[in-house]
Amino acid sequence: MDIRLLGPLEVVADGGTPLPVTAPRLRAVLAALALRAGEVVPTAVLVQQVWGPEPPDDAAATLRDCVARLRRMLPEARLMTEPDGFRLAVVPTETDLGRFHAAVRQARAVAEREPERAAELLARALGLWRGTPLDDVPRGPLRAAVEPPLAELRLAALEDWSELSLTLGRHAEVADDLLAAARAHPHRERLTRQAIAALRRCGRTVEQQVLERALRDAASEARAQLPRARLAPFPSPGATFVARGLELARLRSWLTGASAAPAVCLIDGPGGVGKSTLAVRAAREAADRFPDGLLYVDLRGADPRNPPLDLAEARRVLLASMGTPGKEVPQDPTAAAAFYREQFAARRVLLVLDNALDVAQVGPLLPVEPGSAALVTSRTALTGLAPGRHLHLGPLTTEEAVALVRTVAVGRAERGMRAQWEELVGLCGRLPLALRILAARMAARPRWSVADFIAVLRDERRRMDELTTDDLDLRASLMVSIDQLAAGSEPEDRRAAGMFPLLGAAAVRSFSPGSVAALVGCQAWQARRALERLVEARIAESPWPDVYTLHDLVRSAAAWQAARLPRRGTTERLAELARWYLGSLYRVNVPLALPDYYRRRYQVGADRYPQGRPFTSVDESLPWADEVLDDVISLAQQLSAPEYDAGDELGGAPLSTFSLECVRALESYFGMRLSWRAQRRLCDITLDVGRRRGDRFAQAVAYGQLGKAAGQQGSGDRGVELLRSGIELCRSVDRRMDALVMTLNLVPCLGSAGRLTEAVEVAERALAEVAETGMAEFRPQIINNLGRCQLFLGRHDEARGLLTRNYEAAPLPYERTIAAGVLAEYHLEIGEFEEAARWADRALAHAAEQPFDPIVVAQQRTWRAAALRGLGREDLARAEEMQAQAVLEDLNSRENSHLRVRTDGRHVPLAR
């Protein structure tokens, strides 16, 4: 049987006899089944495709009748009834659409090695089209759904065929067809550019220029309609740039060609050869060709302490650089890839993908839009990226290396003879990173001669580690600079040299004067001065005030030195750094509005770790926690090694319990920021350490937080399972209070899972336990969730009584806010919109009394919006929703990609 969809619907029997299917509705049902040849199409889907979103009551019965009539028209055993729907028993190639797909797939598979065959296959595929698909099927939901994607399939195949035809020199044969297609589809930039190329080769200048003008106008119009990207800062090109003239010229030439197709420039070379600097310089020089901006991401493929960025995180960084909130990125990998492409559609941007690890990390990030480009740096050549052009960087020539050092170092020309300069740069391997470090040292010591520096370099490790092109050699070059600081007359120089190895001992990427003071054992002001000396020496960088980082190669050198320090002393310094972080993390909670239980717990932690920085406001504490979170996780991973299981550095516990302390210190932060990925990583580390050490309480804490997070994300059953594991472990080690707190979170998880009766039972038992233990502060939270459960069980009077009394008895603004909000929800549920608005107003008023959890405020605004909408005040409702959304976008900008506060989402637990 042959079913033809790419034009008027036709059905031909195996022997070639046409099978007339004339009734419009029968044609629609047959087409819907044939579009999914061989698959079961659910009854509900067929009904929607034939009748639309509001089908008649008898639609399902009518559909069964249609199927029965079709079954009599078609060959035997071709239309099957399945448990959930119907299946047309044909293979895809028994439809012209299936044959089209097969030919296109085959063509694309052989295009690179057999372009003539690929062009023939595509021509055959395009010949299957007889007009508009399903042209004689009644217009309705089915055609509306399938026509756009089918048209896109045809145009994409046409563009592939045109590209191959031009490659094969057939421009004269295809010019007229391409011109007609470009005029019919003026917004298909690739098709238009192909037509321009064909016309140019045929000498048809006037028509070529008309298309070029239309293309420019369309691109300008498309960009004008796009929201301007709020681009993140792009790396500085540096104060001096010497040499690499030929390489820059080559990159400029490649980037110029980006107008016809995306340009991909692949720069590879050994560490320290200057790949990143060259890429940034080339991007800066070409910036005017990319009106939608320059974007940068460090893929961390050469980071000695931290793993490379995974693809999802790299996409998030690039999209965030354009101002796209992380919450908008789909979690499904396929959908995320499509979303990423959509964000760059019609934009002309230049990406710098720095320190790439391999093709798999880079390939999905590359631009596909003509007019865009990418500069990719890596240590190894990234072969297999077909459209890419390779630039292999080696050491500078001797002349270029000397020019670089003399330009940066300045000073007197008579500092050395030419032969001495050449020997000096030779000792540095003529690698730009080593040369810049040396030149900075020379600039800092203008009285030293070239011979003095040669003597230092010659004496370095007795040249056992000769300077070549690998990391060890770069570390040896760096040691010269550190030794010079150690020999300096200024205390800051010697302190900077002494602290350098310890900067490599901790697996963190950024430092502050406070953290370095803890790590090396000095005052914060002393650490700041020493860090500034490292910045001046070009060993460290300061991307913003009081934040310092090391280039990956420099960090590698520091780690190499740290490995040679006495182990006991290094462990002591890591313990001081860990205590500094814990003191700071516990104090993050000081400005937050929290129940007494949490306040007491965090204060105990802060008292146990008096080190660390203080905070006076939420605006100060939460952004700081955002910035250091990755470093906290990295340090927790480092200290989770078995070698840190012994000792009592953390309040009587070993260093390996650092992650446990972090999880407990950050519980409220995670509840506000909803940073589930980071929370999960810390909890996983805590679980690993707890299992290894047999620490049941550590495991309980991790299970408790993972369960709470699962409930927040809508996975109620999983949250219940995890929380019950945590509760059981807490009770096994007599941590009754911690078990009770987890039980409080169990109630909304059960509600989220729809297990309302069970939630009520757990809430009532928790109330009894609260009364027994005298922990009355937990009553408001339990009653709020109990009231919600009763509300959604239909026990409205009971729910109202609980919630009203709870509001009147709540002692703190936080608890009154929650209670008032749930009462607003109650009145929404029963349709009392005036009362719902009044309670939402009360909740917002209480929330304004002190620093507050913004996500709860967003929920109150959403409930107020629903109440106003119920009252017919649509403009005010929209304004409230916009304010709620603004709060969510601010909270979710890091990684909480799908947080929503909805009035129609029953049993969603209140964020804590």
Secondary structure, DSSP 8 states (H G I E B T S, - for coil): -EEE-SSS-EEE-TTS-B----SHHHHHHHHHHHTTTTSEEEHHHHHHHHH-SS--TTHHHHHHHHHHHHHHHS-TTSEEEETTEEEE---GGGBHHHHHHHHHHHHHHHTTT-HHHHHHHHHHHHTT--SSTTTTS-SSHHHHHHHHHHHHHHHHHHHHHHHHHHHTT-HHHHHHHHHHHHHH-TT-HHHHHHHHHHHHHTT-HHHHHHHHHHHHHHHHHHHHHS------------S---S-HHHHHHHHHHHHGGGTS-EEEEEE-STTSSHHHHHHHHHHHTGGG-TT-EEEEE--TT-SSS----HHHHHHHHHHHTT--GGGS-SSHHHHHHHHHHHHTT---EEEEEEE--HHHHGGGS--STT-EEEEEESS--TT-TTEEEEE-----HHHHHHHHHHHH-S-GGGS-HHHHHHHHHHTTT-HHHHHHHHHHHHH-TT--HHHHHHHHHHGGGGSS---SSHHHHHHHHHHHHHHHHTSSSHHHHHHHHHHHHHTTS--SEE-HHHHHHHHTS-HHHHHHHHHHHHHTTSEEEEETTEEEE-HHHHHHHHHHHTTS-HHHHHHHHHHHHHHHHHHHHHTTTTS---HHHHHHHHHHHHH---S----SHHHHHHHHHHHHHHHHHHHHHHTSGGGSS--TBTTB-GGGHHHHHHHHTHHHHHHH--HHHHHHHHHHHHHHHHHHT-HHHHHHHHHHHHHHHHHTT-HHHHHHHHHHHHHHHHHTT-HHHHHHHHHHHHHHHHHTT-HHHHHHHHHHHHHHHHHHT-GGGHHHHHHHHHHHHHHTT-HHHHHHHHHHHHHH--SHHHHHHHHHHHHHHHHHTT-HHHHHHHHHHHHHHHTTS---HHHHHHHHHHHHHHHHHTT-HHHHHHHHHHHHHHHHHHHTSS-TT----TT-TT-----
